Amino acid sequence: MTLILSNDDVKSVLTMEITMKALEEAYQQIARREAVCRPRVDIQIPTNDPQKMYQWGTMEGGSISGYFAIRMKSDVVYEQEYEGARTQEKYCVRPGKFCGLILLINIHNGEPLALINDGYLQHMRVGADSGIGVKYMAREDARVVGMIGSGGMARSHADSFLLARKIKKIQVYSPTKAHREEYAKEIKERLGIEVVPLDNPQDVYKGADIIAGCTDSAIPIVIGKWLEEGTHITCVGGKPDEETLKRIEVSLRLGNAPAPWGLPEFSLPDEYITYAAMPDENAAFKMKRKGKRAHGVIAEDRAVFLADLLSRRKKGRTSPKQITYSERGNVQGAQFFAVAGKVYELAREKRLGREIPTDWLLQDIRD
C-alpha cells in the first residue's frame, strides 16, 4: 500500500531535531558520493496574464540508505508591492492555495512508498539548514537573533536556532505590524524566550549575534552597513546586499550537487536552473531577469564546505569578531529523500495517513 500523508500527519511526527540530524547525514552522504541529487529545475510558461508566469519546479535525490524522492511544485508566480516592499507571490488554482508534493520511492524495488504534502516539511528543512549553519559558524556565546520576516520560515528558524545555541531573545521586523506582533506573541509562549517586535528594520541589527532573512522579498533584505561585528548571517528569502557580501569573512556552504556522470563540465553551483517558453517575447516578469543566473557560491573566495569543515581540512570561524554567513547550496534534492524517509518511517509506526493500493500506480505495459 502507498501512504498519503498530509501536512498535519507530517507535523505530528517531524521535529526540528530529527530534521537537522537527517540533513547533516544526507550532506555527508553527498560528500562521500553515497547519495546523489541535482539542482532545482524550473519550467516557466507565460500565462494569459502578462504579469504572471506558470512555473513547474522539481528537485530530486536518493541514497544507498534506501530512499529516492522527488519534490514537485505547481505555481503561478508574480510580483507585487506590499506596504513598501516588493514581494514574490505564488498560488495554485487560487490565491491562498498551493500544490507541493513529495513522491518517496524504495530504491531496492522501485515501489512508490508515499505521496506527501510538502508544506510543513519544506519549512522545517529550510529552518534546519540555517540551524546547521548557526551550529558550525555562529559564535558560541550567540544569544540574540535579529529576525527579518514573521512567516512560517521565521518560525522554523526560531526552533533550529534554539537547538544550535542558547538563544535568549529574538527581535523581529516584518512590514506588517500585526504579523510581527502575532509572531512575537506565539514564539514567546511556545519557546519561553523574549521576543520583541520592532517598527524599524535597522533596530533588528542592534545587539544581534545572528541575523536571519526569512521573507519572500524580491529585493535585498540583509543590509551590510547595519551589521555589527561578530554577526552570523543566514538568508533564505530575498538576498544580502552588496555591502553584506563585501563584509562576509567566512561563508559556509552545506554542499554542491555533483556533475552528471562523465560530464564534469556540466557541474553548476546555481541554486536552480530555468527553462522558459518564449523567454524574449514575454519579459514582463521572470524569476530570473534576462541574462541573469541563479546565484552560485556566496563569497566564493571566502567559502568553506561542510565536508571540509567536518574533516578539518578547512576552518570556519576563527575569531569572535568575524562576520560569517551560511547557505545550503544546491543540494535541495538530498533534503527530501532524507527528511521524507524519516517522516514515512515514523508515520508508519504511528499508523498515520491514508493508504491507496500501490497497484493503482503500477501497470503491465513496459515503457
ABEGO torsion letter per residue (X at the ends): XBBBBBAAAAAAABBAAAAAAAAAAAAAAAAAGABBBBBBBBBBBBBABAABBBBBBBBBBBBAAGBBBBBBBBBBBBBBBBGGBBBBBBBBGBBGBBBBBBBBBBAAAGBBABBBBAAAAAAAAAAAAAAAAAAAABBAABABBBBBEABAAAAAAAAAAAAABBBABBBBBBABAAAAAAAAAAAAAAAGBBBBBBABAAAAABGBABBBBBBABABBABBAAABBBGBBBBBABEBBBAAAAAABABBBBAEBBBBBBGBAAABBABABBBBBBGAAABAABBABBBGBBBBBBBGAAABBBAAAAAAGABBBBABAABBBBBBAEAAAAAAAAAAAAAAAAAAAAAGBEBBBBAAAABBABBX
